[in-house]
Amino acid sequence: MDDFRLIAPVLIPLGTAFFVPVVRRISHSVRATICIAAMLLTLAFLLSMAGPILDGQTLVYWMGGWQPRQGLAVGISLSVDAWGLLIAVVVAVVGLFSLVYSTVYMRDQSGRGSYYLLTMLLIAGLIGFALSGDLFNQFVWLEVLSIAAFALTGFHVDDSRAIEAAFKYLVTNSVAAFFVVIGLILLYMQTGALNLADIAAKFQFTPAGLVAIGLLIGGYATKAALVPWHFWLPDAHAVAPSPTSALFSGALIKVGVYAIGRSIFTLIPFPSGGVLQAALLLLAAATMLLGGLQMVQQSSIKRILAFSSVSQMGYVLLGLALGTPLGVAAAAMHLIHHALVKSALFMSAGMVGWRTGIHDLREGGDLYRRMPFTFLTMLLAGLALSGMPFFSGYISKTMLEEAALAGSFGWLAWVAVLSSALTFAGIARLIWHVFLAPAAASRRGVQEAPPFGVLPGLALTAVALLLGIFPQDVVQRVAWPAALALYQRDHYIAQVIEPSSLASLTEAEIHIEAAPDPFDWHHWLLPAVVLIGGGALTYWLIRPSAARPTIRWLRPLQVVAYYGRRWHSGLVSDYVLWNSFGTAVLMMAALVAGRLGWL
Amino acid sequence: MFMFIINYIAAILLFLIGLYGLVRARNVVRMLLNLGLMESATYLLLIALGYRTGGTAPIFYEAPDLAGEITAVDPIVQALALTSIVIGVVTLAMALALVIQLARHYRTLDPHRMRELHG
């Protein structure tokens, strides 16, 4: 029974994926109900494991009973610790809400049968990736979920942009997959192992091992959409069906960050204070800034949200790259927060498009009275996204900034604040143009979206609000255990490979800190800066360009923004080149640092 | 020694040639061929890694005597290569399906003219 509990969260979505097309003749709602029931069951199985895992255990299931002997693991394992379980639960929750939303969004689409197949396949791949404890097995799940994601991106076959985005997504991610394969081959060459814990136990800082870590981070960074690997994301998110965009932003890119966390904490002891950490911190800063700058320049609604996802992934990487327990806990918290809020935003944007056909800011305006609940969802989710107090974003961003200021990386906290201000401006501009601005066209006859189109987004936003008001339990019982699972590397290795040696393991006590209190206004300085700066920027942005006053100190930012936009050339070869360049730089950084002892 | 290391050199060269071709290609089908070349490089790397001088195929009917009388090549990397090949075929099929749709929409195979999404 215990073994089945571990494998069920993968088997159920996978089984449902191939069962759904069989019941093709039954109506759309029956098919959707089957998928939703399957997701509820998956979620129940995942949550049933939560008790022991959040107490610090790692549950392990060896496929076919191939237990490790004398510290040598040949079999394939599912090793579930708090970090993996967190991602799996996030995927399951976002998947569930996205499926409920699909019942409305997909109602009149052709090819719905394959839509549910692909979505369930994507979810199965994501959960399989998060639970797997074997590097090659992870790669296989990565490909399963990628294939489903390519097909979902190009789901609107009659839209040329959807096909274009799917092709670019496929090419860039295939190259990334090669980097992952070569990385894992090099690790196998060095350690003779494929199990994560086994590799971790035998890892040494040799050139081959260091290059392998660089390649793995580079490959996974494409999934996580870090700058300069992010080019596929805005294209794919913008053209996919909205429930799929929600799933991509809420779940798919999280899995990339999950794998980066595994690579830098579990596979190797975290290289604190060296070149590799500096490279990761710079990547995080670049990702936060560029995502924010691109966000305020877009005119397509879903592209704005997609670039916001890029900048938010920068925050998560920042937390991981700080390398302290508080930083990782903040990253885990931010991950939960972003999954909730960004899914809600994509769902609301999808409903606006579904009801009115508005996909661009220039067409929007004057919708707040016609679609009040969609407006409310977007407003609340937007406030949460920019980190206002009483929302989940405030908690995670305050934790992140505390972690950055506690180390010697105080300037990163200010980069984070600047990016938050850009996020605020981007979302405020979106809400202004879509809902509030005077519209040229008449809005007569526009109706609010049906209940199941609004409720999923509203529910997710409500959870984000609850998390922001009562953060203690989630921070201390979920985010911190996930951070500790990553941080206590020896613990993970011992539990997977040799459970008998666990008793003799001594470990440093890590102090679990309380979450910031949302009612304590001493911490409101940074959100206030964000509010004032972002508000001013919004005011500047929403005026017609001729009426904008020139502000001299804004000039450098404008130049960066201009070239940032030019950088997204739309040429897939450029994107591949940047992917490879980024990976090569990481690889060389790791290699040179390892040689010179600067790790 | 040289015969042993040439596999690795060939794999790296093949990968870089594939990458160069992928970046330079002005035809989406040719891009996919170059992706295939990069993929082959990973297979070559895998198989070269499992090679043992004088090794036989790793087929045993009963547990072999591990005293060192028999040398066999590493079966794990071969299994990995097979799995990768299957994955590669699936990705290629998906990519070709997309190319057909691209040709239908854009009436060309030149990736430089497929730039609706940018900026």
Contacts between the chains, C-beta under 8 A, distances in Angstrom:
chain1	res1	chain2	res2	distance
A	136	B	80	5.8
A	136	B	83	7.5
A	140	B	83	6.4
A	140	B	87	7.0
A	143	B	87	4.6
A	143	B	90	7.5
A	143	B	91	7.2
A	146	B	91	7.8
A	147	B	90	5.9
A	147	B	91	6.7
A	147	B	94	5.9
A	150	B	94	5.5
A	150	B	98	7.5
A	151	B	94	6.7
A	154	B	98	6.1
A	154	B	101	7.0
A	157	B	101	6.0
A	160	B	102	8.0
A	160	B	105	3.7
A	160	B	106	6.5
A	160	B	116	6.5
A	161	B	116	5.0
A	161	B	117	5.6
A	163	B	98	5.9
A	163	B	101	4.4
A	163	B	102	5.5
A	163	B	105	6.0
A	164	B	102	6.9
A	164	B	105	7.9
A	164	B	106	8.0
A	164	B	114	5.0
A	164	B	116	5.9
A	164	B	117	6.0
A	165	B	117	5.8
A	166	B	98	5.5
A	167	B	28	7.1
A	167	B	95	7.3
A	167	B	98	4.8
A	167	B	99	7.3
A	167	B	102	6.0
A	167	B	114	7.4
A	168	B	117	7.6
A	170	B	91	7.0
A	170	B	94	6.6
A	170	B	95	5.4
A	170	B	98	6.5
A	171	B	22	7.4
A	171	B	31	6.5
A	171	B	35	6.9
A	171	B	95	7.7
A	174	B	35	5.6
A	174	B	91	5.9
A	174	B	95	7.9
A	175	B	19	7.6
A	175	B	22	7.4
A	175	B	35	7.5
A	175	B	38	7.1
A	178	B	15	7.4
A	178	B	38	5.3
A	178	B	39	6.7
A	178	B	41	7.8
A	178	B	42	5.7
A	181	B	42	4.8
A	181	B	84	6.5
A	182	B	15	7.7
A	182	B	42	6.0
A	182	B	45	6.5
A	185	B	42	7.1
A	185	B	45	5.4
A	185	B	46	5.8
A	185	B	49	6.2
A	185	B	77	7.7
A	185	B	80	7.9
A	188	B	49	7.1
A	188	B	76	7.7
A	188	B	77	7.2
A	189	B	49	5.4
A	194	B	76	7.4
A	234	B	117	7.7
A	235	B	117	4.5
A	238	B	117	7.2
A	239	B	117	7.4
A	297	B	119	7.8
A	298	B	119	7.9
A	565	B	119	5.0
A	566	B	119	7.7
A	568	B	118	5.5
A	568	B	119	5.4
A	569	B	115	7.3
A	569	B	118	5.9
A	570	B	114	7.9
A	570	B	115	3.5
A	570	B	116	7.3
A	570	B	117	5.8
A	570	B	118	2.9
A	570	B	119	7.4
A	571	B	111	6.8
A	571	B	112	6.5
A	571	B	115	6.4
A	572	B	31	7.6
A	572	B	111	5.5
A	572	B	114	7.8
A	573	B	22	7.0
A	573	B	23	4.5
A	573	B	24	7.2
A	573	B	25	7.3
A	573	B	111	6.7
A	576	B	19	7.5
A	576	B	22	5.8
A	576	B	23	5.8
A	577	B	23	5.3
A	580	B	19	6.1
